Amino acid sequence: ARVELLKLRGQGKSVIGYLRALGVDQHAAQDIAHTAFVHVAERMCKEPSIKDLEPYLFTTVKNVWIDWRRALSKATPMTNPDQEIADPASEEPYDGVVDRIDHQPELEATMAALMQLTPRQREIVVLNKMVNLSAAQIAEILPIGEGMVRYHLSVGLRRLKKILRLSDDGTMGEAR
């Protein structure tokens, strides 16, 4: 079990990037990722024969994220209106996830474009392109078939290309 857990050690950046692409701020993404890794470690100690650990990790991350959103929606509103609230837009997005994007404006444009996709498309595109999971692995994480994963990936990537006005070589530019 320990060897398997060590293999997951390198997935931290991918998990944080996945959560950031789902619209979670940096600090909450770190908290959710930590909780998910703890859940996986506890499960590995009880049942060390999990078939494919990477999809299991991302399923756990997704479930912890869902629980976090539910808890957030039930949270009581702030009672002190004078308390200063941090502006999420002022936080720097995690810049180690997408190696191909090395400029802040392009990263911000990509994150904004991802937010315009449907939740299913966004999740599948992020898992495939940023976390490098295959369609079969994504299908194992999500409750849909591999064909539907490929469909949502195709439609999502087409929409991203249109939103970002990507040229055929993948660089950002003017729409043709």
Sequence and secondary structure as in RCSB ss.txt:
>XXXX:A:sequence
ARVELLKLRGQGKSVIGYLRALGVDQHAAQDIAHTAFVHVAERMCKEPSIKDLEPYLFTTVKNVWIDWRRALSKA
TPMTNPDQEIADPASEEPYDGVVDRIDHQPELEATMAALMQLTPRQREIVVLNKMVNLSAAQIAEILPIGEGMVR
YHLSVGLRRLKKILRLSDDGTMGEAR
>XXXX:A:secstr
 HHHHHHHGGGHHHHHHHHHHTT  HHHHHHHHHHHHHHHHHHHHH    S HHHHHHHHHHHHHHHHHHHHHHS
   S TTS    GGGS    SS TT  SHHHHHHHHHHHHHS HHHHHHHIIIIIS   HHHHHHHTTS HHHHH
HHHHHHHHHHHHHHTB TTS B    
